[in-house]
Amino acid sequence: MKILVLNSGSSSLKYKLFLMPEMKVLFSGIVEAIGEEESTIKNHHQAIESTVQKLLAKGIVKSLAEINAVGHRVVHGGVIFDKSVVIDENIIADIKSLIPLAPIHNYANLEGIYAMKHYFPNAPQVAVFDTAFHQSLPKEAYTYALPLELCEKENIRRYGFHGTSHHYVAQQSTKILNKTLSSLNLITIHLGNGTSVCAIKSGKSVDTSMGFTPLEGLVMGTRCGDIDPSIVLYLQNRLDKSVSDIEQMLNYQSGLKGICGSNDMRTIERMALDGDQKASLAIDIFVRSVKKYIGAYIALLGSVDAIIFTGGIGENSASIRAKIVKNMEHLKLVIDPKKNLNHEVCVSKKDTSIQILVIETNEELMIANESYKLLF
Ligand code: AMP
């Protein structure tokens, strides 16, 4: 059984072909800079065409009929989708109706779905939503303190994102902790170019740092995370900035990049070691924002079995992990420096009551699993 998984971003397309249920990756790759001026690939349809040609040219499949199903990451499922679904015309209409909530992403995801229908008309397609895992948030977690009726009318609420990653690492932790997901309270910390934290109670997401859009919460590579909303109004009124100027600034010129000029944590750590004050400040602000959410979520959950680091930074930077949990002994978080440097799966000191785990995320595998479960 061969399942092709597509992860269409605004200007990129990641793909992985899985042999299921063996969960073996047969082929994977990425098409970048889609639609950018210097790129020969002008849209997602062309990106998929080049992927399909590669699959055939490299002999990964002899004919397209060998692909049994296609799984898609879809960023916004709104309040419509609380789980993965097999795609049909009604589902496409629902995903389309959510475009105003995630214009760039859902549009790109739909492009991927249309292109796949064209190339694989007989292969069923599955949509796995970034927001679905967070549909279990209680009302007090997803409601903003704005006029309630306005929020209800305009669908303004916390949706949360990175759900597939949070859910995946939570599931993986059950094997390490030797417990069922429903018996665990976890804090999952996804630190990549995008960053978010999730409080998971008895296997269900009960709070998460990203909100109405993926802009809220932790400091990110180029996104600002939590700020006083008045700053936006101030910039608009005092400096006569347009809405799209400000949107651009908050999403692409802020976060780590806005503070020190780089959004790549490897570069920033090197710059800090070389004495760059702005890079050190960027790291301090980043670490502090994660620390604050951990404290808040311990308070919310009451008891916590484990915190889990994932994403490019969470999986690979021992020094950022160490800084985040420094001086948290009173919250029962104690890191073992040696295990941490060795990037072991469990990096907490023996006999501490909250385990600190490092688990590699794998959204594509989660999507392949969901597709397999739904279809076969
Ligand atoms: P992701 O979006 O999950 O691919 O993560 C990207 C982020 O992970 C970037 O900020 C990278 O600099 C960071 N990253 C990857 N490897 C390392 C590493 N060895 N040390 C520090 N940061 C890393």
Residues whose N, C-alpha, C, O or C-beta is under 5 A from the ligand:
A	BS01	AMP	L191 G192 N193 G194 N263 D264 M265 R266 G311 G312 I313 N316 S317
